[in-house]
Amino acid sequence: MTEPNEIPSRTNLPAVITHDEASSRVTRAILDFISQIPDSNVHSQRDPEVEARRLANRAAQRAALTAGTLALPPGPLGWLTILPELVSIWKIQAQLVSDIAAAYGKHAELGREQMLWCLFRHTSAQAFRDLVVRLGDRLIFRRVSYGVIERIAKQIGVKVTQRALGEGLSRWMPVIGAIGVGGYAYYDTRQVAATAIAMLKSEIGMADGDEAAEAVTQEVQATRLH
């Protein structure tokens, strides 16, 4: 039996769900989540970056409070809050991306590809190699099938699950764990904001796979000529 102040090993952690089951649930949640882009009440701003950073600060504080509160239940009960916590944070972050896009006057340019990029690029940049091409100040998003989006979501799901289950250990120390989880949610939300701002300051384009490849070739040739 584990002593009150002892942190249990991984083998003693409650087998609520397996890692694969957790990853599958996270992947499904990601796919469901990016299917709809939140509306925004924010108007286009003369200085959108200032407004974006104000929105980011407010959203990061909300995310920290939400995550910290959901991380308070100790032991096995705390493990059951992991997916609801993730979804709650994503809702805050997705609204943040939507509001920042509106501040830049580019809300109409937001689609599932752009939302996926903003929310998870900092989590698994490698997962986006088949989705996004950067050409100077331009970001070209490839038009891809649902299957490709699903594959990207699975890669992200694995990364998110590994981190979330790792954080689950801290739920055996509810107060300290809540502070740590809240702090990460704050940092994570600021990362989402930074990705969104960088994207929206760029020229955003959409292209089929062949068109994107051709654009890369043209950019490389132009660079060599200069």
N, C-alpha and C positions, 0 to 999 in steps of 0.2 A: 504493500500500500504506500502511496506517495505521501510524504510528510507535507504539512500545510505550506511550508516555505520552499519546498523543493520543486524545481522545474522538471516535469516529466520528460523522458526521452521520447524520440519519435515512435519507438515501438510501444510506448504506453499511451500514445495519443488516441483518442476515440476514433474508431473506424466509422465515421459518419458516412463518408463516401470515399471511393478510391480516387487516386490522382487522375486516372483517365476519365472517370465519371465527372469529376470536378472540371477538368479541361473541356469536356464535351458540353457541359452546362454553360460554362463561360463563353465558349464559341457560339452557341445558340443565342445567348443573351446579346453578344456583340452584333450578330446578324440581324436580330430583331430590332436592335437599338438604332442601327444606322439606316434602317428602311424609311424613317421619317425625319425630316429636318424641322426642328422647332421654329415656330414663328418668333418674331422679335418686335418689341415696341420701341426699340432704339432707332433714332433718326440719323441720317447721314450727317457726319460732323465735319466742320472746317478743319479741325486738327484731330483726325481719327485716332492717332497713336496715343495721345493723352487720354482720350476717352477709353480706349482699349485697356490701358494700364489701370485706369480707375476701376473698370469692370473686372479686370483680372484680380485686383486686390480684394474686392468684395466677394468674388466667387471663391477665391482661395480660402478666405476666412470661413465662408459657409461650408466648404468641403471639409475643412479641418474639424469644424464643430460636428458636422454630420458623422464623419468617420470615427471621431473620438467617442461620440455618444454610442454608436453601434458597437464599438469595440469594448464597451464596459462589461457586458455580461461575461462572467468567468467560465472557464472550463468548456465542456462540450457545448453548452448553450452558445458560447461565443463563436464556436466554429460554424454554427448554423446561421450566423449573421453575415458571413463573409460575402456570399453572392448578393444579398440585399444591399450590403454596404457598397459593393462595386457598382451596382446599378444606380444607386442613389448618387454616387459621385459622378458617374457618367452623365446623369441627367443634368447636374449642375454644370459640368464641363461642356456638354453639348449646347446648352442654353448660352453659355459664355461664348462659344464659337459663333453661334447664330447672332448674338448681340454685337460681337466684334465685326463680323461681316457686314451687319447693317450699318455700323458706325462708318465703315469704309465705303458704303454704298454698293456693296457687292453681294448682298444676301441672295440675289437671284442666281449667283454663280455657285452656290453651295449645293453639292450633290452627295451621294453616299461615298464616293471616292474621296472627296475633299474632307468630309466629316471623319472618315476612317483615318485619313492622313493626320489631321489635327489632333485627334484623340490619342492615337497610338504610335505615331512616328517615333517618338522618343522612347517608347517601350521596346520596339523591335524594328529598327530602321531597315534591316536586311529583308524583312517581309515585304517591303514595298518596291523591291528592285524591278518587278514586272509591272508595276502600276504607275510609277512616277518617274519622269525624266526631267532633270534640271538642265536648262540651256541658258547660261548667263543669268539674266534677271527674270527668266521665264520658267514656269513650272508647267510641264505638259503631262496631263493625266490621260493615260490610255483608256479607251473604252474597252472594257473587258466583260466577259461573261460572268454570270452568277457563280459558276464553278470556280473561277479565279478569285473572286471576292471571298468565297467560302474557304479556299485554300489559305488566303492571307489571314482570314479571321482565325483559322485553326492555329497558324503559327503564333499569332498574337495571343490566342487563348492559352497556349502552353506556357508562354512567358508570364502572362498575368497570373495564371494558376500557381506557378512555381513561387512567385513573389507572395501571393496571398496566403498560400499554405505555410510559407516560411514565417509570415507575420502571425499566423495562427498560434505559433508557440507563445507569443507574447500575451495571448488572451488568458493564459494561466496566471498572469500578473495583471489584473484588470486596470488598475490606475496607471501604472507605468506603461502598460501596453497601449492604453487608450491615447496617452500622450504621443507615443511613437507613431501609432497609426494615423493620428490626426496631423502630426508633423509631416508625414509622407504625403498625405492627401493634399496638404497645402503646397508642398513642393511640386507634386504631380500636376496640380491645376495650373501652377505658374508655367510649367513646361508646355502644357496644352496651349496656354495663351501665347507664349513665345512662338510656337509653331504656327499658330493661326495668324499672328501679326506678320511674321515673315512671309507666309503664303500670300496674304492679302496685299502686302506691299509689292509683291511680284505681279507680273502679268500671268494670268491663269489661262491655260488652253486645254482643249480636249482633242484627242486624235485617236484614230484606229492604230492598231499595232504597227502596220506598215508605214503609216504616215509619221508616227513617232520615230521610227527607225530612220526614215528619210530625213527628218528634221535634225536628228543627231548627226547624221553624216554631213549635212549642209553646214551645221554649226562648226564641226571639226575642220572642214575644208576652209571655211571663212577665217577661222582662227589661225590656220597655217598660213594663209595669204597675208595676214597682218603681222 
